[in-house]
Amino acid sequence: GVSSAVPSPNLGFSPLQLSATASASSVASAPGFAEDLLSRFDKQFSAIADDFEEPDDHDLERADLFWRRVMEDSHLKHLKFCRTCKIRRPPKCSHCSHCDNCVRDFDHHCFWIGNCVGARNHRAFVTFLLATNCLAGVILGACVADLVVEVMQFINSHGPETLPRLHLLLLAGMP
């Protein structure tokens, strides 16, 4: 069988020890440091690769039997089967044709955020909507303030007697 435990690489020092004992310039200028580090990595990863065994027919049969039993389990029959993902979907889960994934508590696919709105990002999506509305309010306020400034400048330059004409200019778009 395949071992599930993967040994962690032991380089002989921890990154904290390295940062505490040497500055970046002294490490980079140390003769043979990079070669020594690369050779340690090569030894570690070749040892991991040597321990890996390809699954044999017996392992594949056991995995196939396991998944067949899961798919035929009477306790899971109430779950809908997604033909695209080939899984039994949990309740309140729908398939998104844009993302090509099953999404729990699927609301909709939002092109503005480039993602589906579902179980784990409803709060983030509502925050996005609130921030967008706040920004729209700020922009609207800036436009109104600019309009008020323009009107005040127009009144100051042409006198208050032009107020009836000002309504026509505002409707026309103020050239």
NORBEL-V974551 format. One record per pair of residues at least 24 apart in sequence whose ideal C-beta (glycine too) atoms are under 10 Angstrom apart, sorted by the first residue. I is the first residue (numbers start at 1). GAP is how many residues later the second one is. D is the distance in whole Angstrom. If there is no record, write none. Layout:
<<I & GAP & D> <I & GAP & D>>
This chain:
<<1 & 52 & 8> <1 & 54 & 8> <1 & 55 & 9> <1 & 57 & 9> <1 & 58 & 6> <1 & 61 & 9> <2 & 49 & 9> <2 & 50 & 7> <2 & 51 & 6> <2 & 52 & 8> <2 & 53 & 6> <2 & 54 & 10> <2 & 57 & 7> <3 & 48 & 6> <3 & 49 & 8> <3 & 50 & 8> <5 & 46 & 9> <6 & 42 & 6> <6 & 45 & 9> <6 & 46 & 9> <7 & 37 & 8> <7 & 40 & 7> <7 & 41 & 7> <7 & 44 & 8> <8 & 36 & 9> <8 & 40 & 10> <9 & 31 & 8> <9 & 32 & 7> <9 & 34 & 9> <9 & 35 & 4> <9 & 36 & 7> <9 & 38 & 9> <9 & 39 & 8> <10 & 30 & 9> <10 & 33 & 10> <10 & 34 & 7> <11 & 25 & 10> <11 & 26 & 7> <11 & 29 & 5> <11 & 30 & 8> <11 & 32 & 10> <11 & 33 & 8> <12 & 24 & 9> <12 & 25 & 10> <12 & 28 & 7> <13 & 24 & 10> <13 & 27 & 10> <90 & 29 & 10> <92 & 26 & 9> <92 & 27 & 8> <93 & 25 & 9> <93 & 26 & 9> <94 & 24 & 9> <147 & 27 & 9> <150 & 24 & 7>>
